[in-house]
């Protein structure tokens, strides 16, 4: 019997090829989209779940409160871990890490590597490091390094790397003492090389890190708690330890708390740690909602089109009942046909997913790699989905048609009472366009915001700038490099500094107005006298640094207008000549510059102090007369290799760097665009189903209207107007919700566009145009039918 149902079902699917194709294609596209979203969410929520101690492993993080507001970060004082070992927990429960990117030298070969983690043997136990050669105790002695399997193969090929020498940044010599398995991709700490923490030194990282008052964003500390130790109690004791050890001059309020390792990847407050990325829980919930939305639209289409096909077969149902078919058999017939369609859609969805996944993996910048067959959970999801959709898609037409009288079915009078049935489908179509309308408005608004982020004046000139890394070197070499760069034709300016105006090289520290004890906080940038001119930073009052008096200028600073306001001056000019205490030394303010952005536009303007300290220079900014990139870079590389022969030349276009600061927004915008297009296409398919549904019922009505003199154009206008009203209703419902959602999203940025009514009108017009285009064909087709053909059965 089942075999017969399937044969009949396949025959009916072939008979109505157009509707079958729309149903299968629409549903399979919706399913494929859901599969990809499922894989993405499953990956993003799997970070660090593989760790055997994940349930009791925590990272110490900080809530820092100062006059500029509250910020969260994972940068804790390096001595804190030692104090916790001595006063609170067993040494085997505490570990610190310092994550870095450095130049690595193997013989004569130079490499730039990320994922250098300085730590000790406790890390290997807490983070399940799997050894292929060597032992974790090697990390307890200075000068030792462990390489991952991939890195060992890269450096030494098939040769045994044990005992081999490598050099970090031309100064730290290390011996390979072990080979470990590569960490899984879904980890918040993607190490490639483990270096003994005993190898750390102030000279190596160019920062006095081992002090209670020093915070470096690359340092993180972890604790492992046993079943008896409560996180709340440990947090309280950690804060007490810090209060006992910190210097008196540190007056900012720091509150330490424990963040479960499993939650690190999805906590958007801590997105500054290098080497990895954070996907906030809010974004994950957005993707979950989008997945349900796409699936809901696909299901609505499926049900609508199933109803349309069922109505077309009402005569067949009547004849079956006349010859003795029971209601149960008719229900099974419709359900089996629906199951066939669902099965074909699932197979096609699998094929689409496999085709699209490589594109998705490329689109995410190869940060993640999604695979359908590595996630067995998805198959349970598919089985449940197939059963549910088969019931939803087949139950309504099966139960309704099988309950009607045979004479009504044969004469196609099944759904003549439109008032009870048509509103249900109208509600479904309104829901579809409500969803599409929200997505379109979001796409338009987010596009405007992303464009605003990319093009807003940041307070400096970012055009025609090349930035190169600068190895730690003597002042004489720095001068030689600067002078030789200036001799290159086309180079109009050169500046050596800790970092560019907006960069990842930021050092926030405290200072005091001389003669006062109150702490203030500002971003500190070590720069040379050419910094303002090279980066096009505007000087408002006073002067910049004088190149001819470099040694004397060490005691002077240049500040921004924001900083002068923070220390209480009503007019920035009043700050000139004032003295501050910075890094324990007396400094004089000699110049005030216009505010410029040192962070992305997610954050407000920040107080800034420019000072001179050549020992902190790590970047060279090179301004070109014209954007003649291809001709100039080889000449810059030649100068670099001549001055720093043992260092790797690294450079980037500064404008590209700034654009990449909004990579997350670009990715989110691109993904939202794709999902919006899918939702609109699916909604259009659903509208075709509803128009067909209505036109089937109104064929005779149209015939009567034409008999009484109505023109085809007037009939088309009559029915398209009704559907336009559905789009208007969906807009009235969607606009308030879209407004609230976008208002909250824009609050993530200190600088954002105003939420204009124009974006909502544009969304309405776009959806209206698409919907009218979708229904025009069917209405024209029915309006052109000869009245004699449509009324001959009456």
CORLINZI-V102949 format. One record per pair of residues at least 4 apart in sequence whose ideal C-beta (glycine too) atoms are under 8 Angstrom apart, sorted by the first residue. I is the first residue (numbers start at 0). J is the second residue. If there is no record, write none. Layout:
i & j
I & J
I & J
This chain:
i & j
0 & 4
0 & 331
1 & 5
1 & 335
2 & 6
3 & 7
4 & 8
4 & 331
4 & 332
4 & 335
4 & 336
5 & 9
5 & 335
5 & 339
6 & 10
7 & 11
7 & 332
7 & 336
8 & 12
8 & 332
8 & 335
8 & 336
8 & 339
9 & 13
9 & 339
10 & 14
11 & 15
11 & 308
11 & 312
11 & 336
12 & 16
12 & 19
12 & 336
12 & 339
12 & 340
13 & 19
15 & 19
15 & 308
15 & 311
16 & 20
17 & 21
18 & 22
18 & 304
18 & 307
18 & 308
18 & 688
18 & 691
19 & 23
19 & 308
19 & 340
20 & 24
21 & 25
21 & 300
21 & 304
21 & 684
21 & 687
21 & 688
22 & 26
22 & 300
22 & 301
22 & 304
22 & 305
22 & 308
22 & 340
22 & 344
23 & 27
23 & 340
23 & 343
23 & 344
23 & 347
24 & 28
24 & 347
24 & 684
25 & 29
25 & 297
25 & 300
25 & 301
25 & 304
25 & 680
25 & 681
25 & 684
25 & 685
26 & 30
26 & 297
26 & 298
26 & 300
26 & 301
26 & 340
26 & 341
26 & 344
26 & 348
26 & 388
27 & 31
27 & 343
27 & 344
27 & 345
27 & 347
27 & 348
27 & 351
28 & 32
28 & 297
28 & 348
28 & 351
28 & 677
28 & 680
28 & 681
29 & 33
29 & 293
29 & 294
29 & 296
29 & 297
29 & 298
29 & 300
29 & 677
29 & 681
30 & 34
30 & 294
30 & 297
30 & 344
30 & 345
30 & 348
30 & 384
31 & 35
31 & 347
31 & 348
31 & 349
31 & 351
31 & 352
31 & 355
32 & 36
32 & 290
32 & 293
32 & 674
32 & 677
33 & 37
33 & 290
33 & 293
33 & 294
34 & 38
34 & 348
34 & 349
34 & 352
34 & 371
34 & 377
35 & 39
35 & 352
35 & 355
35 & 356
35 & 359
35 & 369
36 & 40
36 & 286
36 & 287
36 & 289
36 & 290
36 & 293
37 & 41
37 & 290
37 & 374
37 & 377
37 & 380
38 & 42
38 & 356
38 & 369
38 & 370
38 & 371
38 & 374
38 & 377
39 & 43
39 & 286
39 & 359
39 & 367
39 & 369
40 & 44
40 & 283
40 & 286
40 & 287
40 & 290
41 & 45
41 & 374
41 & 376
42 & 185
42 & 367
42 & 369
43 & 264
43 & 265
43 & 278
43 & 283
43 & 367
44 & 48
44 & 265
44 & 283
45 & 49
45 & 185
46 & 185
46 & 186
46 & 187
46 & 261
46 & 263
46 & 264
46 & 265
47 & 53
47 & 185
47 & 186
47 & 187
47 & 260
47 & 261
47 & 263
47 & 264
48 & 53
48 & 185
48 & 261
49 & 53
49 & 127
49 & 183
49 & 185
49 & 186
50 & 56
50 & 125
50 & 126
50 & 127
50 & 260
51 & 127
52 & 56
52 & 125
52 & 127
52 & 223
53 & 259
53 & 260
53 & 261
54 & 261
55 & 223
55 & 224
55 & 225
55 & 226
56 & 125
56 & 221
56 & 222
56 & 223
56 & 259
56 & 260
57 & 221
57 & 222
57 & 223
57 & 224
57 & 230
57 & 257
57 & 258
57 & 259
57 & 260
58 & 73
58 & 219
58 & 220
58 & 221
58 & 257
58 & 258
58 & 260
58 & 263
59 & 73
59 & 75
59 & 79
59 & 219
59 & 220
59 & 221
59 & 222
59 & 237
59 & 255
59 & 256
59 & 257
59 & 258
60 & 71
60 & 72
60 & 73
60 & 75
60 & 255
60 & 256
60 & 257
60 & 258
60 & 269
61 & 71
61 & 72
61 & 73
61 & 74
61 & 75
61 & 214
61 & 253
61 & 254
61 & 255
62 & 69
62 & 71
62 & 253
62 & 254
62 & 255
62 & 256
63 & 69
63 & 70
63 & 71
63 & 72
63 & 251
63 & 252
63 & 253
63 & 254
64 & 68
64 & 69
64 & 251
64 & 252
64 & 253
64 & 254
65 & 251
65 & 252
65 & 518
65 & 520
66 & 519
66 & 520
66 & 565
67 & 520
67 & 565
67 & 605
67 & 606
68 & 603
71 & 268
71 & 269
72 & 214
72 & 216
72 & 269
72 & 271
73 & 216
73 & 219
73 & 258
73 & 269
73 & 271
73 & 272
74 & 214
74 & 215
74 & 216
74 & 217
74 & 218
74 & 219
75 & 79
75 & 80
75 & 214
75 & 218
75 & 219
75 & 220
75 & 255
76 & 210
76 & 211
76 & 212
76 & 213
76 & 214
76 & 241
76 & 245
77 & 95
77 & 97
77 & 208
77 & 209
77 & 210
77 & 213
77 & 215
77 & 218
78 & 82
78 & 209
78 & 210
78 & 211
78 & 244
79 & 83
79 & 211
79 & 220
79 & 237
79 & 240
79 & 241
79 & 244
79 & 255
80 & 84
80 & 93
80 & 94
80 & 95
80 & 220
81 & 85
82 & 86
82 & 87
82 & 240
82 & 241
82 & 244
83 & 87
83 & 88
83 & 93
83 & 220
83 & 222
83 & 237
83 & 240
84 & 88
84 & 89
84 & 90
84 & 93
86 & 240
87 & 233
87 & 236
87 & 237
87 & 240
88 & 92
88 & 93
88 & 222
88 & 224
88 & 228
88 & 233
89 & 93
90 & 121
91 & 121
91 & 124
91 & 223
92 & 121
92 & 222
92 & 223
92 & 224
92 & 225
93 & 121
93 & 220
93 & 221
93 & 222
93 & 223
94 & 118
94 & 119
94 & 121
94 & 122
94 & 125
94 & 220
94 & 221
95 & 118
95 & 119
95 & 196
95 & 218
95 & 219
95 & 220
95 & 221
96 & 116
96 & 117
96 & 118
96 & 122
96 & 188
96 & 218
96 & 219
96 & 220
96 & 221
97 & 116
97 & 117
97 & 118
97 & 196
97 & 199
97 & 204
97 & 208
97 & 215
97 & 217
97 & 218
98 & 114
98 & 115
98 & 116
98 & 188
98 & 190
98 & 217
98 & 219
98 & 272
98 & 273
98 & 274
99 & 115
99 & 116
99 & 117
99 & 204
99 & 217
100 & 111
100 & 112
100 & 113
100 & 114
100 & 115
100 & 273
100 & 274
101 & 111
101 & 112
101 & 115
101 & 167
101 & 168
102 & 109
102 & 110
102 & 111
102 & 112
102 & 167
102 & 168
102 & 169
102 & 470
102 & 646
102 & 647
103 & 109
103 & 110
103 & 111
103 & 112
103 & 115
103 & 154
103 & 165
103 & 166
103 & 167
103 & 192
104 & 108
104 & 109
104 & 110
104 & 165
104 & 166
104 & 167
104 & 169
104 & 645
105 & 110
105 & 154
105 & 155
105 & 163
105 & 165
109 & 645
109 & 646
109 & 647
110 & 153
110 & 154
110 & 647
111 & 647
111 & 649
112 & 150
112 & 191
112 & 192
113 & 189
113 & 191
113 & 273
113 & 274
114 & 189
114 & 190
114 & 191
114 & 192
114 & 274
115 & 167
115 & 190
115 & 191
115 & 192
115 & 194
116 & 122
116 & 188
116 & 190
116 & 192
116 & 193
116 & 194
117 & 194
117 & 195
117 & 196
117 & 198
117 & 199
118 & 122
118 & 138
118 & 193
118 & 194
118 & 195
118 & 196
119 & 138
119 & 139
119 & 195
119 & 196
119 & 197
120 & 124
120 & 135
120 & 136
120 & 137
120 & 138
120 & 139
121 & 125
122 & 126
122 & 128
122 & 135
122 & 138
122 & 193
123 & 128
123 & 130
123 & 135
123 & 138
123 & 179
123 & 193
124 & 128
124 & 135
125 & 221
125 & 223
126 & 182
126 & 188
128 & 135
128 & 145
128 & 179
128 & 180
128 & 193
129 & 179
129 & 180
130 & 134
130 & 135
130 & 177
130 & 178
130 & 179
130 & 180
131 & 148
131 & 177
131 & 178
131 & 179
131 & 180
132 & 161
132 & 177
132 & 178
133 & 137
133 & 145
133 & 161
133 & 176
133 & 177
133 & 178
133 & 179
134 & 176
134 & 177
135 & 177
136 & 140
137 & 143
137 & 145
137 & 176
137 & 177
137 & 195
138 & 143
138 & 145
138 & 193
138 & 194
138 & 195
138 & 196
139 & 195
139 & 197
140 & 195
140 & 197
141 & 195
141 & 197
141 & 198
142 & 172
142 & 173
142 & 174
142 & 195
142 & 197
142 & 198
143 & 173
143 & 174
143 & 176
143 & 194
143 & 195
143 & 198
144 & 165
144 & 173
144 & 174
144 & 175
144 & 176
144 & 192
144 & 193
144 & 194
144 & 195
145 & 175
145 & 176
145 & 177
145 & 178
145 & 179
145 & 192
145 & 193
145 & 194
146 & 150
146 & 151
146 & 154
146 & 160
146 & 175
146 & 177
146 & 178
146 & 179
146 & 191
146 & 192
147 & 151
147 & 178
147 & 179
147 & 180
147 & 181
147 & 182
147 & 190
147 & 191
147 & 192
148 & 152
148 & 178
148 & 179
148 & 180
148 & 181
149 & 153
149 & 181
149 & 191
150 & 154
150 & 191
150 & 192
151 & 155
151 & 160
151 & 175
151 & 178
152 & 156
154 & 160
154 & 163
154 & 165
155 & 159
155 & 160
155 & 163
160 & 175
160 & 178
161 & 175
161 & 176
161 & 177
161 & 178
162 & 174
162 & 175
162 & 176
163 & 174
163 & 175
164 & 172
164 & 173
164 & 174
164 & 175
165 & 172
165 & 173
165 & 175
166 & 170
166 & 171
166 & 172
166 & 173
167 & 171
167 & 173
167 & 194
167 & 203
168 & 203
168 & 470
168 & 471
169 & 470
169 & 645
169 & 646
170 & 202
170 & 203
170 & 471
171 & 198
171 & 203
173 & 194
173 & 198
179 & 193
181 & 191
182 & 186
182 & 188
182 & 189
182 & 190
184 & 189
184 & 367
184 & 368
185 & 264
186 & 275
187 & 260
187 & 263
187 & 264
187 & 272
187 & 275
188 & 219
188 & 274
188 & 275
189 & 274
189 & 275
194 & 198
198 & 203
199 & 203
199 & 204
199 & 208
200 & 204
201 & 205
201 & 206
201 & 207
201 & 208
201 & 209
204 & 208
204 & 215
205 & 471
205 & 614
205 & 615
205 & 617
206 & 213
206 & 215
207 & 213
208 & 213
208 & 215
208 & 218
209 & 213
211 & 241
211 & 244
211 & 245
211 & 246
211 & 249
212 & 245
212 & 246
212 & 248
212 & 249
214 & 218
214 & 507
216 & 271
216 & 272
216 & 273
216 & 505
217 & 272
217 & 273
219 & 272
221 & 260
222 & 233
222 & 257
224 & 228
224 & 229
224 & 230
224 & 233
228 & 232
228 & 233
229 & 233
230 & 234
230 & 257
231 & 235
232 & 236
233 & 237
233 & 257
234 & 238
234 & 255
234 & 256
234 & 257
235 & 239
236 & 240
237 & 241
237 & 255
237 & 257
238 & 242
238 & 254
238 & 255
239 & 243
240 & 244
241 & 245
241 & 253
241 & 255
245 & 249
248 & 509
248 & 518
249 & 509
249 & 518
250 & 509
250 & 517
250 & 518
251 & 509
251 & 518
251 & 520
258 & 262
258 & 263
258 & 266
258 & 269
259 & 263
262 & 266
263 & 269
263 & 277
264 & 275
264 & 277
264 & 278
265 & 277
265 & 278
265 & 279
265 & 280
265 & 283
266 & 277
266 & 279
266 & 280
267 & 277
267 & 279
267 & 280
267 & 281
267 & 282
269 & 277
270 & 276
270 & 277
270 & 279
273 & 503
276 & 366
276 & 663
278 & 282
278 & 283
279 & 283
280 & 284
281 & 285
282 & 286
282 & 667
283 & 287
284 & 288
285 & 289
286 & 290
287 & 291
288 & 292
289 & 293
289 & 671
289 & 674
290 & 294
291 & 295
292 & 296
292 & 434
292 & 438
292 & 674
292 & 678
293 & 297
293 & 674
293 & 677
293 & 678
293 & 681
294 & 298
295 & 299
295 & 430
295 & 434
296 & 300
296 & 431
296 & 434
296 & 435
296 & 678
296 & 681
296 & 682
296 & 685
297 & 301
297 & 681
298 & 302
298 & 388
298 & 391
298 & 392
299 & 303
299 & 427
299 & 428
299 & 430
299 & 431
299 & 685
300 & 304
300 & 431
300 & 681
300 & 682
300 & 684
300 & 685
300 & 688
301 & 305
301 & 340
301 & 388
301 & 391
301 & 392
302 & 306
302 & 391
302 & 392
302 & 395
302 & 427
303 & 307
303 & 424
303 & 427
303 & 428
303 & 685
303 & 688
303 & 689
303 & 692
304 & 308
304 & 684
304 & 685
304 & 688
305 & 309
305 & 337
305 & 392
305 & 393
305 & 395
305 & 396
306 & 310
306 & 395
306 & 396
306 & 424
306 & 688
306 & 692
307 & 311
307 & 688
307 & 691
307 & 692
307 & 695
308 & 312
308 & 396
309 & 313
309 & 316
309 & 333
309 & 396
309 & 397
309 & 399
309 & 400
310 & 396
310 & 411
310 & 413
310 & 414
310 & 692
310 & 695
310 & 696
311 & 695
312 & 316
312 & 400
313 & 317
313 & 400
313 & 403
313 & 407
313 & 408
313 & 409
313 & 411
313 & 413
314 & 318
314 & 408
314 & 409
314 & 411
315 & 319
316 & 320
316 & 329
316 & 400
316 & 401
316 & 403
316 & 408
317 & 321
317 & 403
317 & 405
317 & 406
317 & 407
317 & 408
317 & 409
317 & 410
318 & 322
318 & 405
318 & 409
319 & 324
319 & 329
320 & 324
320 & 329
320 & 401
320 & 405
320 & 408
321 & 405
321 & 409
324 & 328
324 & 329
325 & 329
326 & 330
326 & 401
326 & 402
327 & 331
328 & 332
329 & 333
329 & 397
329 & 400
329 & 401
330 & 334
330 & 393
330 & 394
330 & 397
330 & 398
330 & 401
331 & 335
332 & 336
332 & 397
333 & 337
333 & 393
333 & 396
333 & 397
333 & 400
333 & 401
334 & 338
334 & 389
334 & 390
334 & 393
334 & 394
334 & 397
335 & 339
335 & 393
336 & 340
336 & 393
337 & 341
337 & 388
337 & 389
337 & 392
337 & 393
338 & 342
338 & 385
338 & 389
338 & 393
339 & 343
340 & 344
340 & 392
341 & 345
341 & 385
341 & 388
341 & 389
341 & 392
342 & 346
342 & 385
343 & 347
344 & 348
345 & 349
345 & 381
345 & 384
345 & 385
346 & 350
347 & 351
348 & 352
349 & 353
349 & 371
350 & 354
351 & 355
352 & 356
352 & 371
353 & 371
354 & 358
355 & 359
356 & 360
356 & 369
356 & 370
356 & 371
357 & 361
358 & 362
359 & 363
359 & 369
360 & 365
360 & 367
360 & 368
360 & 369
361 & 365
362 & 666
362 & 669
362 & 670
363 & 367
363 & 666
364 & 662
364 & 666
370 & 374
371 & 377
375 & 379
376 & 380
377 & 381
378 & 382
379 & 383
380 & 384
381 & 385
382 & 386
383 & 387
384 & 388
385 & 389
386 & 390
387 & 391
388 & 392
389 & 393
390 & 394
391 & 395
393 & 397
394 & 398
395 & 399
396 & 400
397 & 401
398 & 402
399 & 403
399 & 413
400 & 408
400 & 413
403 & 407
403 & 408
403 & 413
404 & 408
405 & 409
406 & 410
407 & 412
407 & 413
408 & 412
408 & 413
410 & 792
411 & 792
414 & 420
414 & 696
415 & 696
416 & 420
417 & 421
417 & 696
418 & 422
420 & 424
421 & 425
421 & 692
421 & 693
421 & 696
422 & 426
423 & 427
424 & 428
424 & 689
424 & 692
425 & 429
425 & 689
425 & 725
426 & 430
427 & 431
427 & 685
427 & 689
428 & 432
428 & 682
428 & 685
428 & 686
428 & 689
428 & 722
428 & 725
429 & 433
429 & 725
429 & 728
429 & 729
429 & 732
430 & 434
430 & 729
431 & 435
431 & 678
431 & 681
431 & 682
431 & 685
431 & 686
431 & 729
432 & 436
432 & 682
432 & 686
432 & 725
432 & 726
432 & 729
432 & 730
432 & 766
432 & 770
433 & 437
433 & 729
433 & 732
433 & 733
434 & 438
434 & 678
434 & 682
434 & 733
435 & 439
435 & 675
435 & 678
435 & 679
435 & 682
435 & 729
435 & 766
436 & 440
436 & 726
436 & 729
436 & 730
436 & 733
436 & 734
436 & 737
436 & 762
436 & 763
436 & 766
437 & 441
437 & 733
437 & 736
437 & 737
437 & 740
438 & 442
438 & 671
438 & 674
438 & 675
438 & 678
438 & 679
439 & 443
439 & 675
439 & 679
439 & 761
439 & 762
439 & 765
439 & 766
440 & 444
440 & 733
440 & 734
440 & 737
440 & 741
440 & 758
440 & 759
440 & 762
441 & 445
441 & 671
441 & 675
441 & 737
441 & 740
441 & 741
442 & 446
442 & 668
442 & 671
442 & 672
442 & 675
443 & 447
443 & 758
443 & 761
443 & 762
444 & 448
444 & 741
444 & 752
444 & 754
444 & 758
445 & 449
445 & 664
445 & 667
445 & 668
445 & 671
445 & 744
446 & 450
446 & 668
447 & 451
447 & 752
447 & 758
448 & 452
448 & 664
448 & 745
448 & 748
448 & 751
448 & 752
449 & 453
449 & 661
449 & 664
449 & 665
449 & 668
450 & 454
451 & 455
451 & 750
451 & 751
451 & 752
452 & 599
452 & 600
452 & 661
452 & 664
452 & 748
452 & 750
453 & 657
453 & 658
453 & 661
455 & 600
455 & 750
457 & 461
457 & 500
457 & 501
457 & 595
457 & 596
457 & 657
458 & 500
458 & 536
458 & 537
458 & 593
458 & 594
458 & 595
458 & 596
459 & 500
459 & 501
459 & 534
459 & 535
459 & 536
459 & 595
460 & 464
460 & 534
460 & 535
460 & 622
461 & 653
461 & 654
461 & 657
462 & 626
462 & 654
463 & 622
463 & 623
463 & 624
463 & 625
463 & 626
464 & 499
464 & 533
464 & 534
464 & 620
464 & 621
464 & 622
464 & 623
464 & 652
464 & 653
464 & 654
465 & 620
465 & 621
465 & 623
465 & 628
465 & 631
465 & 632
465 & 635
465 & 650
465 & 651
465 & 652
465 & 653
466 & 499
466 & 618
466 & 619
466 & 620
466 & 621
466 & 650
466 & 651
466 & 652
466 & 653
466 & 656
467 & 618
467 & 619
467 & 621
467 & 635
467 & 639
467 & 648
467 & 649
467 & 650
468 & 617
468 & 618
468 & 619
468 & 647
468 & 649
468 & 650
469 & 477
469 & 480
469 & 495
469 & 616
469 & 617
469 & 618
469 & 619
470 & 643
470 & 646
471 & 614
471 & 617
472 & 476
472 & 477
472 & 480
472 & 643
473 & 477
474 & 478
474 & 613
475 & 479
476 & 480
476 & 642
476 & 643
477 & 481
477 & 495
477 & 613
477 & 616
478 & 482
479 & 483
479 & 642
480 & 484
480 & 495
480 & 619
480 & 638
480 & 639
480 & 642
480 & 643
481 & 485
481 & 493
481 & 495
481 & 527
481 & 529
481 & 619
482 & 486
483 & 487
483 & 638
483 & 641
483 & 642
484 & 490
484 & 493
484 & 619
484 & 621
484 & 635
484 & 638
485 & 490
485 & 493
486 & 490
487 & 631
487 & 634
487 & 635
487 & 638
489 & 623
489 & 624
489 & 625
489 & 627
489 & 630
489 & 631
490 & 621
490 & 622
490 & 623
490 & 624
490 & 631
490 & 635
491 & 622
491 & 623
491 & 624
492 & 529
492 & 532
492 & 533
492 & 620
492 & 621
492 & 622
493 & 529
493 & 533
493 & 619
493 & 620
493 & 621
493 & 622
494 & 526
494 & 527
494 & 529
494 & 530
494 & 532
494 & 533
494 & 534
494 & 619
494 & 620
495 & 526
495 & 527
495 & 529
495 & 613
495 & 616
495 & 618
495 & 619
495 & 620
496 & 524
496 & 525
496 & 526
496 & 527
496 & 530
496 & 616
496 & 617
496 & 618
496 & 620
497 & 504
497 & 506
497 & 524
497 & 525
497 & 526
497 & 612
497 & 615
497 & 616
497 & 617
497 & 618
498 & 502
498 & 503
498 & 504
498 & 505
498 & 524
498 & 617
498 & 618
499 & 504
499 & 534
499 & 618
499 & 620
499 & 653
499 & 656
500 & 534
500 & 536
500 & 595
500 & 596
500 & 597
501 & 595
501 & 596
501 & 597
501 & 598
501 & 599
501 & 657
501 & 660
502 & 597
502 & 618
502 & 656
504 & 524
504 & 617
504 & 618
505 & 522
505 & 524
505 & 597
505 & 598
506 & 522
506 & 523
506 & 524
507 & 520
507 & 521
507 & 522
507 & 523
508 & 520
508 & 521
508 & 523
508 & 581
508 & 582
509 & 518
509 & 519
509 & 520
510 & 518
510 & 519
510 & 520
510 & 521
510 & 579
510 & 580
510 & 581
510 & 608
511 & 515
511 & 516
511 & 517
511 & 518
511 & 519
511 & 579
511 & 580
512 & 517
512 & 519
512 & 566
512 & 567
512 & 577
512 & 578
512 & 579
512 & 580
513 & 577
513 & 578
513 & 579
513 & 580
513 & 585
514 & 578
519 & 562
519 & 565
519 & 566
519 & 606
520 & 606
521 & 558
521 & 562
521 & 565
521 & 605
521 & 606
521 & 607
521 & 608
522 & 597
522 & 605
522 & 606
522 & 607
522 & 608
523 & 581
523 & 608
523 & 610
524 & 597
524 & 607
524 & 608
524 & 609
524 & 610
525 & 610
525 & 611
525 & 612
525 & 613
525 & 614
525 & 615
525 & 616
526 & 530
526 & 544
526 & 609
526 & 610
526 & 611
527 & 544
527 & 611
527 & 613
527 & 616
528 & 543
528 & 544
528 & 545
528 & 546
528 & 549
528 & 552
528 & 611
529 & 533
529 & 546
530 & 534
530 & 536
530 & 543
530 & 544
530 & 609
530 & 620
531 & 536
531 & 538
531 & 543
531 & 557
531 & 592
532 & 543
533 & 620
533 & 621
533 & 622
534 & 620
534 & 622
536 & 592
536 & 593
536 & 595
537 & 592
537 & 593
538 & 542
538 & 543
538 & 557
538 & 590
538 & 591
538 & 592
538 & 593
539 & 560
539 & 571
539 & 591
539 & 592
539 & 593
540 & 571
540 & 572
540 & 575
540 & 590
540 & 591
541 & 557
541 & 575
541 & 588
541 & 589
541 & 590
541 & 591
542 & 589
542 & 590
543 & 557
543 & 589
543 & 590
544 & 549
544 & 552
544 & 555
544 & 557
544 & 589
544 & 609
544 & 611
545 & 549
545 & 552
548 & 552
549 & 553
549 & 611
551 & 555
552 & 611
553 & 610
553 & 611
553 & 612
554 & 584
554 & 585
554 & 586
554 & 587
555 & 586
555 & 587
555 & 588
555 & 589
555 & 610
555 & 611
556 & 579
556 & 581
556 & 586
556 & 587
556 & 588
556 & 589
556 & 608
556 & 609
556 & 610
557 & 588
557 & 589
557 & 590
557 & 591
557 & 592
557 & 608
557 & 609
558 & 562
558 & 563
558 & 574
558 & 588
558 & 590
558 & 591
558 & 592
558 & 606
558 & 607
558 & 608
558 & 609
559 & 563
559 & 591
559 & 592
559 & 593
559 & 594
559 & 595
559 & 604
559 & 606
559 & 607
560 & 564
560 & 571
560 & 591
560 & 592
560 & 593
560 & 594
561 & 565
561 & 594
561 & 604
561 & 605
561 & 606
561 & 607
562 & 566
562 & 574
562 & 606
562 & 607
562 & 608
563 & 568
563 & 571
563 & 573
563 & 574
563 & 591
564 & 568
564 & 571
565 & 606
566 & 574
566 & 577
566 & 579
568 & 573
568 & 574
568 & 577
569 & 573
571 & 591
572 & 591
573 & 577
574 & 588
574 & 591
575 & 588
575 & 589
575 & 590
575 & 591
576 & 587
576 & 588
576 & 589
577 & 587
577 & 588
578 & 585
578 & 586
578 & 587
578 & 588
579 & 585
579 & 586
579 & 588
579 & 608
580 & 584
580 & 585
580 & 586
581 & 586
581 & 608
581 & 610
586 & 610
592 & 607
592 & 609
594 & 604
594 & 607
595 & 607
596 & 600
596 & 604
597 & 605
597 & 607
598 & 602
598 & 605
599 & 660
599 & 661
600 & 748
600 & 749
600 & 750
600 & 751
601 & 747
601 & 748
601 & 749
602 & 749
603 & 749
604 & 749
612 & 616
620 & 653
621 & 631
621 & 635
623 & 627
623 & 628
623 & 631
627 & 631
628 & 632
628 & 652
630 & 634
631 & 635
632 & 636
632 & 650
633 & 637
634 & 638
635 & 639
635 & 650
636 & 640
636 & 648
636 & 650
637 & 641
638 & 642
639 & 643
639 & 646
639 & 648
640 & 644
640 & 648
651 & 655
651 & 656
652 & 656
653 & 657
654 & 658
655 & 659
656 & 660
661 & 665
662 & 666
663 & 667
664 & 668
665 & 669
666 & 670
667 & 671
668 & 672
669 & 673
670 & 674
671 & 675
672 & 676
673 & 677
674 & 678
675 & 679
676 & 680
677 & 681
678 & 682
679 & 683
679 & 766
679 & 769
680 & 684
681 & 685
682 & 686
682 & 770
683 & 687
683 & 769
683 & 770
683 & 772
683 & 773
684 & 688
685 & 689
686 & 690
686 & 722
686 & 770
686 & 773
686 & 774
687 & 691
687 & 773
687 & 774
687 & 777
688 & 692
689 & 693
689 & 722
690 & 694
690 & 718
690 & 722
690 & 773
690 & 774
690 & 777
690 & 778
691 & 695
691 & 777
692 & 696
693 & 697
693 & 718
694 & 698
694 & 701
694 & 718
694 & 777
694 & 778
694 & 780
694 & 781
696 & 700
697 & 701
697 & 718
697 & 781
698 & 702
698 & 781
698 & 784
698 & 789
699 & 703
699 & 789
699 & 790
699 & 792
699 & 793
700 & 704
701 & 705
701 & 714
701 & 781
701 & 782
701 & 784
701 & 789
702 & 706
702 & 784
702 & 786
702 & 787
702 & 788
702 & 789
702 & 790
703 & 707
703 & 786
703 & 790
704 & 709
704 & 714
705 & 709
705 & 711
705 & 714
705 & 782
705 & 786
706 & 786
706 & 790
709 & 713
709 & 714
710 & 714
711 & 715
711 & 779
711 & 782
711 & 783
712 & 716
712 & 782
713 & 717
714 & 718
714 & 778
714 & 781
714 & 782
715 & 719
715 & 775
715 & 778
715 & 779
715 & 782
716 & 720
717 & 721
718 & 722
718 & 774
718 & 778
719 & 723
719 & 771
719 & 774
719 & 775
719 & 778
720 & 724
721 & 725
722 & 726
722 & 770
722 & 771
722 & 774
723 & 727
723 & 767
723 & 770
723 & 771
724 & 728
725 & 729
725 & 770
726 & 730
726 & 763
726 & 766
726 & 767
726 & 770
727 & 731
727 & 763
727 & 767
728 & 732
729 & 733
729 & 766
730 & 734
730 & 759
730 & 762
730 & 763
730 & 766
732 & 736
733 & 737
733 & 762
734 & 738
734 & 759
735 & 739
736 & 740
737 & 741
737 & 759
737 & 762
738 & 742
738 & 754
738 & 759
739 & 743
740 & 744
741 & 745
741 & 754
742 & 746
742 & 754
745 & 751
745 & 752
745 & 754
746 & 751
754 & 758
756 & 760
757 & 761
758 & 762
759 & 763
760 & 764
761 & 765
762 & 766
763 & 767
764 & 768
765 & 769
766 & 770
767 & 771
768 & 772
769 & 773
770 & 774
771 & 775
774 & 778
775 & 779
776 & 780
777 & 781
778 & 782
779 & 783
780 & 784
784 & 788
784 & 789
785 & 789
786 & 790
787 & 791
